[in-house]
Amino acid sequence: MVSRRTPPPPPSHARTWAAIAICAAVYLYAFPYQPEVNNPNENVRFFMTAAIVDEGTYAIDAIRARWGWVNDAALYEGHVYSVKAPGTSLMGVPGYWLYRRWCDLREAPLDRTTALWVVRMTASALPMLVFLFFFHRWLARRGAPPVVRDGVFLSVALGSLLLAYATMFVSHATSAAAAFGAFMLLERARHAQRISFGGAWLAGLLAAMCTALEYPGFVATAVLCVYALICVRPWHRLVPFALGAILPTLAVLHFHWRAFGDPLTPGHRYLEHAAFRELANEGFFGASEFSSDAAGGLLFDLGYGLFPLTPVLLLAFFGFPRLLARRRTRIDAIVALAIPLGTWGLICFMNNWRGGWTVGPRYLALALPFVAWGALEGGAWMARSLPRVTGALVVGATGAAFLASGGPSIYYPHLPEAFTRPVPQLVRWLVRHDFAPYNAGSWIAQQLGDELWGTRSMVPLFVLALLALVWIAWAQRRLTDRLLVLIGASFFGSTFLAPIVADDPNATGAPDALAYVVRFWEPEGHDVAARLEQRTESGDATPEDWARLVRTYEEEGRRSEARSAERRARSAAGLGASR
C-alpha cells in the first residue's frame, strides 16, 4: 500500500515492458476481419495504399475493379479517390510494398487478406505499441501510485475504443498517438526550458500528423502549434518544429491537388454517394448545427459513450481541477483540456456525429490520452486518502472496460447502431455460440496439424485479461492490500458493468443486427449452429440436436433458419417413425 507519507517508488522500466508485453499480446493475437462488412472506413484507405504501390496513383479505379466496390469514395473528373485524409494510406505503403515484393520474389499471387493484415500491423498496431511505451513512461513520471498508473494505462490501451482502431487500418488510434506524442514532447520542453533540434522536428511532425491522419484533428493541430509557441525554447527551435510540421501538410496538399485539382479542397465536395455528398456539404464540411443528442451521447450513452465504456476516465473530473489549480501544470492542463473539448465541440456540430458502425465515439479517439492524464491525477488524489478503495475502484473499472470496450473491439469492431448494449446483444452470443475471429491460436493449431476454433481459441485472451487485472493489483506492496484490492475490484467492476450488460427492451433492431453478423461470420463453419447442421446432414442428429439447433437460431435472431430447422426436424422425425 502507498501511504500518504510514503512517496511512490521510482518508475520501473520492468513494469513498462510488462505493460507493453500485455498490450502486444492482445494487439497481435486477434485478427477481427469480416469481409462481408466491406468496412469503408478501412477499405478505402487500404485501396489507396494498394493504388499507390501497384498503380503509382492516388486513384483507386483499378483497385476497385480488382477487389470490388467500396464506399467513402470521391468521384472527380472520371476517377475515384479515397475521401479520407491520406495519412493512414501513406503509412501503409512501406508494409504493403514489402509484402508485394515478397510475393513477387516467390512468384506467388498477392493475397488481399494477408496484405490487409500486414498494413494493419505495420501502420496501426506497431506504431501504437511504440506510442504506448512512451505513454506509459510519461504516466510513470507523474508520480501516481503504480496501481493507478497501470490501471489507467491498460484501460486506455485495452479497455477503450483505441483497441478497436489500433488493430484496424484506420486513423483514429494513430491520430490520438500523434496528438499526445506531440504534447508529451512539448510539455517536457516547457518544463526543461529547452528542446533539441530533433525533438522540435518530431513534435512538429506529430502535431501536423493529427490532421494528415484525420481531418477533425485540425483542432489538435492548431492547439498544439499555439502550445509550441509557449514551450519551444530557444526560439530558433521553432524552425525545426515548422520543418517537421510542413511534411505531413505538404503530403495532404499534394493529395488534394492531384486528386481534386485544388490543394485546399478535400474529397468531401465530390463524394460519390449523393446522399453522403449532400450531408458533407452542409455548413462547414457537415458541421452545421449543434446537437444536444451528440453532446450527451458521445460522453455518456451506455452503448457508445466515452465514460461508460471506459469508466476509469471518470476520475478526470477530479483530476483536471487539481491540474488547473497548480501553477506548474496549469498551462499544460489548459492545453490537455482544450484538445478534447474542442474536438468534442466540433463533433457535436457534425451531422454524422454518431460515426456509423463503430465501437465507442470514434471521432473522440483523439481525446482519450488527454482525458487519461486527468484520470491519473484524479486517482492519485484519491489514493492519498483512500489507497485501498482507489486501487479497487481502478482495477474494477479496468476490468469493466476490458469487457465493455475490449470485448466488441476484439470480436467485431464495426458495431451496427442497432446494438444499443453490445455486450449482451452481441458479444454474449458470440462467446456462447462459439464464434471467434481469426486469431493466432487457430493459426498455430493449423500449423501443427490440429484444430482450435471458436471460444476455445479465445481462452488465452480471457486468461490474459484476468492476469492483467491481478498484475495491476500486485503493484500494492503488501499481500493483504493486494487481496483487498482484488476483492473490492469485483464490487466496483460489477457496479460499472451492471447498466452495460442489462438488456435494453427498446432495442428492437438488435436481433436482426445479430442475425446479420452471425450469418456472414468469418471464419465460418465452427460455431454451434454450423456443427449441428453438419450432424443433420450426416444423418446423425438426435431429437435433442434438432431442438438445440432451432433454439440456437432463435437466440441468434435467425428466424427463417429456425423455421427451416423446425420443418426439417419434423420431416426427420416422420421419416424415423416410418422406419
C-alpha atoms as one frame of an Amber mdcrd trajectory, in Angstrom:
protein
   0.000   0.000   0.000   1.220   3.512  -0.802   0.558   5.706   2.233   0.283
   9.492   2.349   3.764   9.764   3.800   5.461   7.298   1.515   6.332   8.593
  -1.953   5.662   6.200  -4.802   8.613   4.100  -5.918  10.615   5.383  -8.868
   9.265   4.446 -12.294  10.211   0.913 -13.229  11.149   0.018 -16.780  10.282
  -3.568 -15.895   6.634  -2.658 -15.345   6.613  -0.615 -18.534   7.875  -3.556
 -20.547   5.389  -5.853 -18.824   2.551  -3.471 -19.709   3.685  -3.310 -23.335
   4.000  -7.106 -23.487   0.383  -7.427 -22.336  -0.740  -4.921 -24.965   1.320
  -6.558 -27.711  -0.133  -9.981 -26.931  -3.651  -8.609 -27.366  -2.898  -6.452
 -30.416  -1.169  -9.285 -32.246  -3.366 -12.217 -31.206  -6.726 -11.498 -32.809
  -7.441 -10.507 -36.410 -11.109  -9.417 -36.470 -11.775  -9.396 -40.203 -15.253
  -9.697 -41.689 -15.101  -9.276 -45.489 -18.889  -9.128 -45.840 -18.971  -5.838
 -43.925 -16.758  -4.201 -46.576 -15.919  -1.557 -43.987 -15.348   1.656 -45.985
 -13.542   3.319 -43.089 -10.773   0.755 -43.527 -11.079  -0.483 -47.095 -10.997
   2.846 -48.899  -7.729   3.640 -47.109  -6.400   0.184 -47.934  -7.388   0.569
 -51.592  -5.477   3.851 -51.789  -2.362   2.215 -50.331  -2.608  -0.550 -52.929
  -3.142   2.008 -55.706  -0.022   3.951 -54.706   2.170   0.827 -54.705   0.618
  -1.137 -57.571  -0.523   1.658 -59.882   1.581   4.666 -58.883  -1.504   6.835
 -58.408  -3.923   8.035 -55.757  -6.884   6.932 -57.903  -8.430   3.659 -56.744
 -10.239   2.821 -60.004  -8.034  -0.174 -60.810  -8.136  -1.479 -57.245 -11.928
  -1.312 -57.138 -12.027  -3.175 -60.437  -9.811  -5.851 -58.852 -11.315  -6.119
 -55.365 -14.824  -4.707 -55.742 -16.759  -1.588 -54.871 -16.169   0.306 -51.638
 -17.928   3.333 -50.184 -16.428   6.568 -48.790 -15.008   7.401 -52.215 -14.997
  10.651 -54.182 -15.564  10.902 -57.927 -13.624  13.655 -59.699 -13.120  14.014
 -63.458 -13.898  10.362 -64.112 -11.618   8.907 -61.432 -12.372   7.588 -57.960
 -10.365   8.556 -54.877 -10.467   7.970 -51.144 -12.360  10.688 -49.314 -10.276
  10.151 -46.177  -7.265  12.132 -45.041  -4.255  10.463 -46.701  -2.045   9.855
 -43.665  -3.065   6.272 -42.900  -2.873   5.214 -46.550   0.626   6.677 -46.812
   1.735   4.957 -43.601   0.595   1.660 -45.074   2.798   1.979 -48.159   6.055
   0.519 -46.712   4.381  -2.601 -45.323   2.290  -3.206 -48.435   5.317  -2.628
 -50.685   7.405  -5.154 -48.731   4.632  -7.738 -48.912   4.209  -7.091 -52.642
   7.960  -7.571 -53.219   7.919 -10.768 -51.154   5.069 -12.140 -53.273   6.927
 -11.208 -56.449  10.096 -12.969 -55.280   8.116 -16.122 -54.528   6.178 -15.756
 -57.791   3.018 -16.042 -55.711  -0.183 -14.025 -56.080  -0.783 -11.266 -53.575
  -3.407 -12.324 -51.048  -5.692  -9.430 -50.155  -6.428 -10.645 -46.629  -2.749
 -11.126 -45.827  -1.945  -7.721 -47.293  -4.566  -6.135 -45.043  -3.093  -7.901
 -42.008   0.353  -6.575 -42.952  -0.755  -2.947 -43.184  -2.808  -3.272 -40.009
   0.304  -4.418 -38.186   2.853  -2.055 -39.732   0.748   1.111 -39.927  -1.559
   0.753 -36.913  -0.681  -1.843 -34.275   3.110  -1.460 -34.194   3.093   2.378
 -34.233   0.553   2.273 -31.411   2.741  -0.059 -29.373   5.654   2.350 -29.790
   3.448   5.200 -28.629   2.151   3.174 -25.689   5.696   2.557 -24.475   6.407
   6.290 -24.256   2.915   6.986 -22.931   3.469   4.586 -20.026   6.854   6.151
 -19.278   5.263   9.610 -19.330   2.495   8.491 -16.958   5.099   6.877 -14.703
   6.916  10.193 -14.317   3.728  11.845 -12.991   4.326  10.114  -9.643   0.946
   8.431  -9.248   0.725   5.109  -7.373   1.539   2.214  -9.732  -1.890   0.648
  -9.289  -3.493   3.870 -10.533  -0.966   4.398 -13.295  -1.172   0.882 -14.693
  -4.941   0.729 -14.358  -5.415   3.967 -16.269  -2.874   2.868 -18.856  -4.418
  -0.542 -19.551  -7.918   0.932 -19.502  -6.913   3.222 -22.347  -4.778   0.699
 -24.235  -7.048  -2.362 -23.933 -10.325  -1.120 -22.464 -11.246   1.686 -24.815
 -12.058   2.246 -28.459  -8.313   2.642 -29.074  -8.043  -1.154 -29.026 -10.561
  -1.477 -31.846  -8.859   1.093 -34.029  -5.272   0.178 -33.189  -5.920  -3.232
 -34.724  -7.573  -1.891 -37.883  -6.178   0.076 -40.814  -7.848   3.331 -39.806
  -6.741   6.657 -38.392  -8.445   7.138 -35.035  -5.898   5.482 -32.731  -2.813
   6.712 -34.574  -4.219  10.250 -34.620  -4.550  10.072 -30.831  -0.970   8.808
 -30.604   0.286  11.650 -32.792  -1.552  14.307 -30.788  -0.410  13.113 -27.390
   3.059  12.306 -28.682   3.474  15.948 -29.679   2.020  17.034 -26.342   4.486
  14.885 -24.371   7.439  16.381 -26.240   6.229  19.948 -25.825   5.262  19.528
 -22.165   8.726  18.217 -21.402  10.290  21.100 -23.323   8.275  23.691 -21.390
   9.458  22.446 -18.015  13.043  21.864 -19.170  13.012  25.262 -20.939  14.806
  23.720 -23.883  14.255  21.244 -26.686  16.650  19.619 -29.126  16.520  20.087
 -32.887  15.254  16.525 -33.331  12.708  16.864 -30.547  11.288  20.044 -32.047
  11.172  18.486 -35.518   9.379  15.397 -34.216   6.898  17.485 -32.220   6.036
  19.462 -35.349   5.718  16.301 -37.415   3.358  14.684 -34.904   1.290  17.842
 -34.431   0.630  18.080 -38.163   0.067  14.334 -38.480  -3.103  14.711 -36.397
  -4.754  16.396 -39.376  -2.965  14.335 -42.027  -4.420  11.215 -40.428  -7.899
  12.559 -39.705  -9.367  15.882 -40.829 -11.090  16.690 -37.479  -7.601  16.517
 -35.994  -7.069  20.093 -37.169  -8.362  21.194 -33.746  -5.495  19.367 -32.036
  -3.003  20.577 -34.631  -3.999  24.207 -34.075  -3.869  23.954 -30.274  -0.514
  22.152 -30.335   1.005  24.770 -32.628  -0.035  27.527 -30.210   1.330  25.424
 -27.343   4.628  25.128 -29.209   4.986  28.919 -29.156   4.919  28.703 -25.359
   7.107  25.618 -24.968   9.789  25.691 -27.644  12.995  27.330 -26.425  15.333
  28.612 -27.642  13.153  30.443 -30.142  15.088  29.297 -33.184  13.950  25.725
 -32.439  10.611  26.780 -33.905  12.306  26.377 -37.287  12.722  22.569 -36.975
   9.221  22.433 -35.469   7.897  24.095 -38.618  10.036  21.851 -40.832   8.554
  18.799 -39.162   5.018  20.139 -39.483   5.392  21.002 -43.160   5.983  17.389
 -44.235   2.504  15.995 -43.398   0.979  19.282 -44.518   2.596  19.044 -47.945
   1.507  15.410 -48.220  -2.122  16.408 -47.633  -1.920  19.347 -50.038  -0.315
  17.190 -52.725  -3.028  14.563 -52.384  -5.771  17.189 -52.678  -4.096  18.796
 -55.685  -3.515  15.583 -57.622  -6.870  14.053 -56.732  -9.238  17.038 -56.692
  -7.401  19.765 -58.578  -7.009  22.119 -55.602  -4.596  21.772 -52.649  -7.209
  23.195 -50.280 -10.179  21.067 -51.390 -10.757  17.661 -49.748 -12.784  14.957
 -51.417 -15.967  15.561 -49.430 -17.033  18.035 -52.114 -17.100  15.180 -54.619
 -18.449  12.244 -52.637 -19.643   9.523 -54.969 -22.697   8.736 -52.828 -25.230
  11.513 -53.491 -26.863  11.451 -50.043 -23.489  11.484 -48.276 -22.306  14.291
 -50.561 -25.311  16.406 -49.628 -24.686  15.844 -45.924 -20.961  16.575 -46.221
 -21.637  19.875 -47.986 -23.959  21.181 -45.286 -22.334  24.012 -43.362 -18.599
  23.530 -42.846 -17.996  20.044 -44.272 -21.004  18.645 -42.447 -20.728  20.818
 -39.325 -23.921  22.835 -39.389 -25.996  22.642 -36.211 -25.263  21.803 -32.586
 -26.825  18.512 -31.477 -27.721  18.027 -27.830 -28.059  14.295 -28.521 -24.446
  14.273 -29.640 -23.285  16.316 -26.658 -24.631  13.820 -24.161 -24.480  10.630
 -26.178 -20.826  10.872 -27.155 -19.877  11.061 -23.491 -22.498   9.135 -21.530
 -24.532   6.791 -23.747 -24.418   3.258 -22.332 -23.818   1.735 -25.750 -21.172
   4.009 -27.209 -20.385   6.771 -24.679 -16.797   7.553 -23.752 -17.176   7.321
 -19.966 -19.473   4.270 -19.550 -17.272   2.160 -21.828 -14.020   3.253 -20.127
 -15.192   4.205 -16.630 -11.772   4.922 -15.133 -11.851   8.140 -17.177 -14.495
   9.473 -14.778 -11.606  10.199 -12.408 -10.646  13.011 -14.778 -13.473  15.088
 -13.270 -11.433  15.096 -10.054  -8.018  15.304 -11.693  -8.288  18.257 -14.035
  -9.399  20.770 -11.359  -6.238  19.925  -9.432  -4.045  20.203 -12.508  -5.572
  23.599 -13.246  -5.084  24.718  -9.650  -1.346  24.004  -9.707   0.752  26.765
 -11.151   3.266  24.299 -12.593   0.722  22.300 -14.587  -1.935  24.949 -15.315
  -0.890  25.755 -18.883  -0.372  22.093 -19.733  -3.792  21.230 -18.318  -5.465
  24.000 -20.318  -3.976  22.520 -23.490  -4.864  18.976 -22.434  -8.465  20.112
 -21.904  -8.699  22.330 -24.971  -7.936  19.493 -27.379 -10.628  17.008 -26.245
 -13.188  19.736 -25.525 -12.547  21.422 -28.869 -12.801  18.107 -30.703 -15.969
  17.176 -28.812 -17.486  20.577 -29.580 -16.711  20.228 -33.286 -18.205  16.736
 -33.499 -21.363  17.927 -31.724 -21.985  20.153 -34.767 -21.411  17.345 -37.287
 -24.461  15.797 -38.925 -22.623  12.445 -38.883 -21.547  12.751 -35.242 -22.500
   9.156 -34.404 -19.904   7.805 -36.834 -21.861   4.858 -38.233 -20.825   1.301
 -37.359 -18.345   1.948 -34.605 -17.002   0.900 -31.212 -17.465   3.890 -28.933
 -17.318   7.512 -30.118 -14.611   7.021 -32.736 -14.375  10.722 -33.524 -13.314
  11.312 -29.909 -10.481   8.776 -30.006  -8.004  11.628 -30.089  -9.259  12.799
 -26.689  -8.508   9.580 -24.810  -4.843  10.042 -23.795  -5.535  13.606 -22.648
  -8.516  12.578 -20.521  -6.389   9.715 -19.183  -3.924  12.232 -17.734  -6.762
  13.860 -15.819  -7.915  10.430 -14.644  -4.401   9.613 -13.462  -4.268  12.793
 -11.387  -7.755  12.175 -10.010  -6.796   8.653  -8.993  -3.560   9.848  -7.404
  -5.501  12.429  -5.368  -7.992   9.833  -4.136  -5.214   7.370  -3.309  -3.686
   9.791  -0.801  -6.712   9.381   1.456  -8.204   6.058   0.348  -5.423   3.973
  -1.202  -7.150   0.595  -0.978 -10.524   1.883  -2.151  -8.879   3.747  -5.011
  -6.932   0.676  -6.043 -10.094  -1.424  -6.002 -12.001   1.210  -7.970  -9.295
   1.483 -10.628  -8.866  -2.283 -11.033 -12.639  -2.787 -11.135 -13.072  -0.018
 -13.695 -10.318  -1.547 -15.801 -11.980  -4.950 -15.726 -15.290  -3.383 -16.731
 -13.569  -1.599 -19.608 -11.953  -4.841 -20.780 -15.436  -6.285 -21.259 -17.422
  -3.207 -22.321 -14.901  -1.887 -24.858 -12.366  -4.657 -25.245 -14.918  -7.376
 -25.988 -16.517  -5.689 -29.020 -13.106  -4.398 -30.152 -11.624  -7.875 -30.347
 -14.679  -9.672 -31.703 -16.452  -7.229 -34.019 -15.050  -3.671 -34.185 -17.739
  -2.288 -36.526 -20.904  -2.423 -34.453 -24.175  -1.577 -36.213 -26.034   1.243
 -34.485 -28.880  -1.187 -33.726 -26.737  -2.613 -30.910 -27.563  -0.308 -28.012
 -25.874  -2.642 -25.496 -23.208  -4.510 -27.475 -22.138  -6.855 -24.681 -25.490
  -8.581 -24.004 -26.832  -8.121 -27.530 -23.779  -9.361 -29.444 -20.678 -10.393
 -27.506 -22.612 -12.711 -25.176 -23.990 -14.730 -28.092 -20.704 -14.811 -29.961
 -18.981 -16.325 -26.933 -21.798 -18.737 -26.042 -22.280 -19.961 -29.605 -18.592
 -20.447 -30.396 -17.974 -17.592 -32.812 -14.443 -16.227 -32.761 -12.398 -14.001
 -35.063  -9.305 -15.205 -36.856  -6.571 -15.440 -34.260  -3.070 -16.680 -33.574
  -4.298 -19.678 -31.586  -6.237 -21.075 -34.536  -3.342 -20.377 -36.898  -0.757
 -22.085 -34.677  -3.010 -25.116 -34.245  -3.355 -25.382 -38.028   0.416 -25.245
 -38.469   0.704 -28.134 -36.018  -1.882 -30.160 -37.906  -4.558 -29.645 -35.263
  -7.709 -27.548 -34.958  -8.609 -24.854 -32.446 -11.658 -22.768 -33.271 -14.425
 -20.868 -31.589 -14.417 -19.701 -28.000 -11.652 -22.146 -27.013  -9.285 -20.275
 -29.315 -10.005 -17.050 -27.402  -9.251 -18.512 -23.967  -5.663 -17.153 -23.993
  -7.056 -13.616 -24.225  -9.575 -14.239 -21.439  -6.814 -15.575 -19.199  -4.521
 -12.685 -20.107  -7.224 -10.164 -19.174  -7.601 -11.738 -15.732  -3.840 -11.886
 -15.229  -3.554  -8.240 -16.253  -6.001  -7.238 -13.519  -4.060  -9.274 -10.960
  -0.830  -7.697 -12.225  -2.243  -4.213 -11.669  -3.361  -5.079  -8.129   0.011
  -6.691  -7.381   1.598  -3.249  -7.569   0.423  -2.856  -3.973   3.258  -3.569
  -1.583   1.554  -5.886   0.901  -0.246  -9.136   0.173  -3.200  -8.068   2.301
  -3.631  -4.896   0.271  -3.385  -6.834  -2.984  -6.123  -9.234  -1.959  -8.360
  -6.462  -0.617  -7.967  -4.528  -3.856  -8.959  -7.574  -5.909 -11.967  -8.280
  -3.698 -13.072  -4.658  -3.845 -12.489  -4.605  -7.599 -15.177  -7.246  -8.061
 -17.691  -4.904  -6.403 -16.698  -1.826  -8.399 -16.431  -3.777 -11.635 -19.912
  -5.213 -11.156 -21.263  -1.755 -10.402 -19.791  -0.268 -13.562 -20.931  -3.214
 -15.676 -24.492  -3.513 -14.367 -26.029  -0.934 -16.740 -23.753  -2.025 -19.602
 -24.843  -5.665 -19.542 -28.526  -5.007 -18.807 -30.907  -5.764 -21.651 -32.428
  -2.818 -23.490 -36.099  -3.609 -24.226 -36.262  -0.701 -26.681 -33.536  -2.130
 -28.942 -35.940  -3.695 -31.423 -33.348  -3.832 -34.195 -30.708  -5.734 -32.214
 -31.929  -9.271 -33.106 -31.807  -8.505 -36.830 -28.353  -6.977 -36.436 -27.172
 -10.082 -34.577 -28.590 -12.293 -37.326 -26.673 -10.287 -39.939 -23.413 -10.567
 -38.018 -23.538 -14.329 -37.487 -24.860 -15.199 -40.968 -21.709 -13.816 -42.570
 -19.208 -14.613 -39.823 -15.606 -15.382 -40.760 -14.108 -17.898 -40.175 -17.236
 -19.858 -40.936 -18.283 -23.389 -40.087 -17.064 -23.620 -36.479 -19.952 -22.202
 -34.441 -22.598 -24.233 -32.601 -25.233 -23.977 -35.342 -22.738 -24.920 -38.067
 -21.634 -28.018 -36.157 -25.235 -29.058 -35.538 -26.020 -28.580 -39.227 -23.144
 -30.914 -40.049 -24.724 -33.551 -37.807 -28.100 -33.147 -39.512 -26.518 -33.502
 -42.944 -24.715 -36.685 -41.928 -27.930 -38.175 -40.532 -26.502 -38.447 -37.009
 -28.659 -35.736 -35.428 -30.743 -36.728 -32.416 -34.039 -35.043 -31.471 -32.067
 -33.115 -28.866 -29.705 -31.887 -31.607 -32.651 -30.655 -33.687 -34.166 -28.888
 -30.692 -30.857 -27.244 -29.865 -30.398 -26.144 -33.482 -33.809 -24.456 -33.531
 -33.127 -22.800 -30.178 -29.690 -21.602 -31.338 -31.101 -19.998 -34.465 -33.832
 -18.307 -32.430 -31.313 -16.902 -29.942 -29.289 -15.528 -32.858 -32.307 -13.810
 -34.391 -32.197 -16.099 -37.431 -35.930 -16.670 -37.650 -36.010 -18.048 -41.191
 -33.294 -20.583 -40.368 -35.158 -21.573 -37.195 -38.379 -22.210 -39.145 -36.459
 -24.237 -41.716 -34.837 -26.312 -38.968 -38.244 -26.974 -37.404 -39.623 -28.240
 -40.718 -36.603 -30.443 -41.289 -36.825 -31.760 -37.730 -40.451 -32.777 -38.242
 -39.550 -34.397 -41.539 -36.672 -36.299 -39.928 -38.923 -37.392 -37.062 -41.588
 -38.617 -39.512 -39.000 -40.481 -41.540 -37.660 -42.118 -38.396 -41.154 -43.145
 -37.290 -41.955 -44.686 -40.679 -38.876 -46.835 -40.363
